[in-house]
């Protein structure tokens, strides 16, 4: 899976859970900067991302991630390595 495709999945999941347009999710800003995002909504988005990309994202990674793009890069790397559920 390409990094671009993964970024699209991450942005779509975050926007859907936050109830905002995908265009309002800036990939170069922290997850906490997504308008309307809360921890529960972020965790639901992570579950969606895991299901769609067939990966497992470590629980603590969400707190270590600086930006939406870094999350997408990490998910793409997990997918390449075959870190499946």
Number of C-alpha atoms within 10 A of each C-alpha: 12 13 16 13 12 23 20 15 20 28 25 20 22 28 23 16 19 21 13 16 13 17 10 12 21 16 20 12 14 16 25 15 15 21 16 14 20 14 11 11 18 21 16 17 23 21 16 18 23 19 13 13 21 16 21 18 19 7 10 8 11 16 9 10 15 15 18 23 23 18 24 24 18 17 26 21 17 18 20 13 10 12 14 14 10
